[in-house]
Amino acid sequence: MGTIFGIFLTSLMLSMAFTPVVIRIAQKFNLVDRPSARKVHSIPVPRIGGIAIFLACVLGGLSCIFYGTKITEAIFHDPRMLWLAIGALVVFGLGLIDDLWRLGYIAKFSVQILAGIIAYTGGLRIEIITFFPQHSLAHMGLCLPITVIWVVLVINAINLIDGLDGLAAGVGFLVCLVLLILSIIGGRYIPAAVLAGLAGSLLGFLVFNSNPASIFMGDGGSYFIGFLLASVSMMGSFKGQAAASILIPMIALGLPLMETVWSTIRRFIHGQKLFSPDRDHIHHRLIALGLSQRRAVLILYGITVLMGCFSITLVYTHDNKTALLLLLFAAGIILGIQKLGYLDFLRSDNFRFWLKDVSDEAGLSLERRSFLNFQMAIQNSSDLETLWENLSKAAQWLHFDLVELRVEKKLKIDNQAGRFFWWNKERNEDGDDDWDSFLKRTTLMKLELPLTSNEPGTSDNKGSYGMLWLVKDLKRDPLSHYTLRRIEHLRRTVIKTIEKIGY
């Protein structure tokens, strides 16, 4: 215990000494994070605080050389520690480069995956899912991908919550304390030593990162913290029930993991880019509710403490009690998400329409499958007459009152060009004698659709095959939710069929 406390205290003092130096260096070389519409700070703030965290953690950990204890010997004789150091250096370097020059998400994810592979190579891996104790992930070929996914997930989880002063550093510190307690309870002193060094460096950094922050950790700091937490959580099993042990570090990291998973789901539902930054994270929602930065951060600290206590409780619960606690935990998450307004679309017709759109695009709805039959009939037409016959049937099914197809005389097949016309005079309730009188109505929707090839590189003349004209009386048949979408599908199908027939 003395070695672990010594590492913590050394890292704490080094962090408090290094951070002011890093602040001055960042200000001298203008390495600052400038205000923008997406950010909550209003003045430029140094953004390379990860350097202080990295140096304090590494040097604080190396200080155990002077203790000469059994823990020190175990640390330096554990081959996993070298791979842990290599992976940590890789992700820290990635984050620091991103802080200085801004990398694309492909480059960042590629290096994060490499870090996951490094951890796996060094023996830091998830080998067994304890819900299925009879099946080793290695035997199923899933050990490597699951390990990489876990490392990448935790790295980005810490990065995503780094949006308010002191949030990522404080949450990271609290998670370190929880995992440190669990490691000591389980007699796992090597990961406890790593966690002690990280906890000390984060606590010292918090002195300067708390609101109002004089420095940010940047991607270098968040990536480094995320990699260490992900790797240390894989260094052996936690003491407790087998079914719950794999969940203990996940619950301890519950807030950042929940933010990452929910942000991905939210962006997918709202049609946003999955990796684009926004101002709709949990901490942004809390501020939108009228809370100050400091109060929002304290609330999230409290949530992290509760999750940490919950994860420690799991160590001493039996399997049946574990299931009940997990159920309560899931209910609490859903309630919290609902209170923040993320599930408003579930209480309105928006979700019903979204679900309906998804089923329509997937071809699951009856209407979409029925219309698909008309599209297939048009596409299987062997000549223009058959095409027109199938097209008019589809237009009638869509409740159009007038359809006209004009095909330019470009076909290689003789006598298959001209004008095709259909008017539903039988449905004319106002007694118009001709279609010219019908077209004077003020309740008509008139669509003139050019049959233009969408193939790239085609000229205007070569790519134009004619015109499709559709008229619908909205007084008699209101526009359905998907009519315009069906019309575009119809137009594209007609173009493809014309090209197949003779162009």
N, C-alpha and C positions, 0 to 999 in steps of 0.2 A: 504493500500500500504506500510505503514511503516513496518508492520509485515513481509510482503513478502520480502522486501529489507533487513530487519534485518536477516532473515533466510538465504538469499543468501550470505550476507557478512560474517556471522558467519561460514557457511559451507566453504566458500572460504578460510578464515584464518585457520580453522582447517585442511583443506586438505593440505595447504602449510606447516603446522606444522607437520602433521602425516607422510607425504610421505617420507621425509628424514629419519625419524626413521625406517620406514618399509624397506627402502633401506639398511640401516645398518644391520637390523635383517636378511634380506634375504642373504646378503653377508656373514654374520657370520655363518649361517647354510647352506650355499651353495644352497639356493633355487633360482636357476637361470635358465634362458632359454638359452640353448647352441645352437650355430650355427649349421645349417644343410643345405642340398641341397635345402630344401623347404623354408628356411627362408632367409630374406634379411640382417639380422644383422650379423656382423663378430666377435663379442666378446660376452661372457656370460653377460646376463642382468637379474637383479632380476625380477621375474614374479608374485609376489604376491601383486601388487599395488592395487588390488581390496579391500584389507583390509583398506587402507587409504580412498578410495572413500566411502566405506560402513560406516566407523566410522564417517567421516566428514558429510555425508548426514544425518545419524541418529541423531547424536548429534546436528547438526545444526538445524534440524527440531524440536528437543526437546527444543531448546533454546527459542522457542516461549512461553514457560511457563512463562518466566519473563516479557513478554510484556503485558499480561492481557487484550488483545483486544477481540473484538467479533469474529475475525477470530480464535484466540486461543481457545475460548470456542467452536466454531463450529467444530474445528479439534478434540478436545478431546471428543466431544459428538457424533461424527459420528462413528457408529459401523463398517463401512467399513475400517477405518484406522487400527484397530486391525488386521483384516484379511490381509490387505495390508502389514503390518509389518511381519506377520507370513510367508506369501508367499515369501517376499523379503529375509527373513532370511533363508528359505529353499533353494532357488536357489543360494544365496550367499554361503551357506555351501556346496552345491553340487559343485559349481565352484571351491571353495577353495580346497576341497578334490581332485578334478580332477587336479588342479595345483600341488598338492603335490604327488599324487600317480597314476594319469592317469587312468581314468575309461573307460569302454567300452561304445559304443554308446547306447546300450540297457538300461544300468543303467541310463545314462544321460537323455535319452528321457523319461524314466519312471518317474523320479523325476520332470522333466519339466512338464509332464502331470499332476502330483500331484499338482504342483504349480498352474496350470490352474484351477484345480478343487477347490483349496483353494480360488482363486480369485472369482470363480463362487459362491461358498458357502457364501462368504462375501458380495455378492451383486455387485461385479465388473464383469459385464457381458454385452454381446451384446444381446439385447432383440428384436430389430427391425432392419431389413434391410430396409432402407428408400426408396429404389427403389420400394419396395412392401409394402407400409404403411398399407395396409389392412390386412396383414398377420403377426402376431406376431410369432417370432421364438419359443417362449415358447409353443404356440399352436401347432406348427408343430414338436415339440420335438427336435429342432435343436439348442436351446440356449446354452446348455452345450457343445456339440461338437464344435460349431463355436467359442465359447469363449476360449476353450482349444487350438484349432488350432491357434487362433490369438496370444495367450500368447506364445506358443511354437515357432511360426513363428518369432515373434519380438525378442525373446531371442536369437535364432540362427542367426537372421539377424545381430544383433550387434556383435555377436561372429565372424561371417564370415568376417566382414570388419576390424577386429583387426589384420591387417597384415602389416601395416606400422607405423612408429613412429608418434604418435599423431592422427592417422586417426579415430579410434573408439571413443576416448575421444572427439576429436574436433567435429565430426559429431554428437555425442550424445549431446554435449553442444549446438550446433546450433539447433538441433531438440527440445531440452528443451526450448530454447528461443522462438521458433515459437509457440509451444504449450502453453507456459507461456503467450505470447501475446494474443493468441486466448482465453485462459481461463479468462484472465482479461477482454477482450472485452465482453465475455459472462457472466461476473459476477460470475464465478466459482472459488472462492478464496481458497477452500480446495485443489483441484488439483494444483492450482497455487502455494500454499505453498510447496507442495511436489516437484514440478518442480523447484522451486527456490532453495531448498536444494540440489537437484541433480545437477543443473546447477553450483552452487557455488563449490561443491566438484569436479566436472569435470574441471572447469576452473583452480582451484588450482593445480589439478593433471597434467594438461597440461604443467605447468611450467617445470615439470621434465620429461614429456613423449614426448615432442616435439623433433624433430630430431636435434641432435643425442640423443635418449632417454636414460635416466639413470635408467628407471624402466618401466615395462610393467604392464598393469592392470590384465592380465591373465583371465582365465575363470570366476573366482570369480567376477571380476569387470564387465565383459561384460554380464554375466548372470543377475547380479543385476541391471545393467542399463536397459537391455532389459525388465526385468519383470516390473520395475517401469514405463517405457514408455508405455508398453502394458496396464498396469492396469489403469494408470492415463487417458489414451485416452478413456477408457470406463466409466469414472466417469461423466456421463451426456452427453447431446448433445451439440455440438458446435452451436454458434449462426450463423444462415444462412439458406440457402435453404435446405429443407428436403432431396431433392434428392442428395445433395452434402455433407451433414454433415458427413455421414459415410466415405466419401473419404478423408476428410480433414486430419485426423491423418495418413491415409495411404500415402497420397502424401507427408506430412511432413517427414515421414519415408521412402520416396521413394527410396533413394540410397541403404540403407541396405536391404530393402525388395526386390528391383530389383535384387540385388546381390544374395540373397538367392534363389529366384525363378529361375533366369537364370542359376545359378550354378547347380541346380537340373536338369533342362532341358538339359543343356550342357553335364553333365555326363551321363545322360540317352542316349542321341543321340550317344555319343562317346563310349558307352559300358563300362563305368567306374563304380566303386562302388559309390553309391549315397552319402555315408557318409565318403568317404576317402578324406583326404586333398590333395591339389594339388597346383600348381603355375600358375593357369590360371584364377585367379580372375581379376576383373577390375583393381585393383591397380597394379597387376603384369603385366597386358597388357600395362598400361601406362609406367611403367619402361622399358618394352621391346621396347617401341617406342623411348627410349633414354632419357626419362625424369629422373631427379633426384628424390629421395624420397620426398624432400621438395616440389618440384614443383608438383609432382603427388598428394600429399596431398592437396595442395592449390587448385588444379583443382577440386578435389572431395569436398572440402569445398565450392567452388563456386557453384557446382551443388546442394549441399544441401541448400545453401542460395536461389538459384533460385526456388527450389521446395518449400521451406518455404514461399517465397513471393507468389508463385502460390497458395498455400493452403490458405493464408490469403486473396488473391484476391477472391477466391471462396465464401468467406463469404458475399461479397457485390455484387455478380453477380446474375442475374436472370437465370432461368432454361435454356433458349435458349442460352444465352451467356456461361453458364456452359458447355453445350454440345460441343460448339466450342472450348473452352479452353481445355477440356479433349481430344478432337481430336488432337489439337496441341501438347498437352503433350505426347500423345501416339506416335505421329510422331517423336517428339524429342527423345524419348527413343529408337525407332527403328533405327533412324539415328545414335545415339551414339553407339549402339551395333554394327552397321555395320562398323562404323569408327574404332572400336577397333579390327576388323577382325573376330568377332565371327560368322558372316554370310557368310564367304568365301565359305562354302560348298553349299550355295544357288546359287552361281554364276558359279558353275562347274557341271560336270557330276556326282560328288560324291553324291549329294543329290538325283539325279534321280535314281542312282543305289541303294542308301539306301532305297528310297521309294519302289523300285521294290522288294528289298529283303524282306521288311516288308510285302508287299502284297503277296509275294510268301509264306512266313512262315505262314501267316494268312489264306492261301488257297483261296485268292481272285482272283489270276490270272487265266486265262483260261488254261494255260499250266499245272499249279499245279492241278487244278480240273480234267483235263483230265487224268493226271498221277495217281491221286487218284483212279479213276475208275479201272485202272489196278491193283493197290494195293489191292483194295477190292475184285476183281475177284480172285487174287492169294490167299488171306486170306480165301476166301470161298471155296477153292478147297477141295474136299473130299478124293482125292487120289493123288499119285505122278504123274500119267499121266495127270490128269487135272491141277495140279500145273505146270507141265512142259509146257503144252499148253498155259496157261495164262502167264507164265514167258517169253516164247519165243515171244509172242505178245508184251509184254511190252518192251522187248529188241529191237524188230524191230521198235517199235514206237520211241525209243531212237536212231535209226539209227546205231545199232551195226551190224557188219558183221558176227560175229561168237559167238555162245553161247554154253557153255558146263556146264552141271550140273552133278556132281558126288555125289551120296548119299551113305554113308556107310551102311553096312548090319546090322543095329541095330533095324530096325523096328519090332514091334510086329506083324504087318500084313505081311503075307507071300507073297513072289514074288513081293515086292514093293521096291526093292533096286536095284541100278545099275547106268548106265551111260546114260545121255540124251545129244544129240548133234544136233546142227543146224548150217548150214553154208549157207550164202546167196550167192550162186554161181551165181544167175541170175544178181546180181549187180556187178559182177566181170568184169570190163571193160578192164583189162589187159590180159585177156585170160588165167589165171592160170587153169590148168587142175585139180589140187587137192588142198586141203586146206594146205598141207605141203608147196607147192610153194607159196601160198598166205601168209603164216606166215613168209616168208623170206623178205617181203617188209620192207623197212626202215621207212615207214610213219605210222606204226601201233601203236596204244595205246593198250597195253596188261595188263589186270587186273586179278590177281588171288586172289579171295576173299575167305578166310576160313569161312565156315558156323559154327561159334563157338557161343555157347550160352553165352549171357551176364549176365545170372543169377549168383548172388554171391554164392560162396561156391561150384560151380561145378568143378570137376576135369577136366584135359585136355582131357581124353578119353571120359568121360561122356558128356562133353559139346561140343564135335566136331561131327558135323553131315555130313560133307563132304566138297565139294569145288564148287565154282561158278567161271567160267572162261568166261571173256568177252573180245572181240577184236573189235576194231573200226579203220577204215582207215581214218585218219585225213586229208589226201589229198583230199578225195572226200567229207567228211562231217566234217568240223571243229567242235571242241568241243564247245558246247553251254555254256552259263553262269552257268547253273544249272545242267549239266550232272552228275558231280561227286556227287552232293547232291542227285540226283535221284537214283544213283547207291547204295548209302548207305541206302536210304529208301527201295530200292528193296531187298538188302541183309537182312535187319532186318525183312522184311515181309516174305521172304522165310523161315527164321529160325523159326519164330513163326508158320508158316503154317506146317512145318515139325514136330515140337513139337506137334501140335494139331492132326496131322494125326496118328502118331504111336509111339511117344517116351514117 
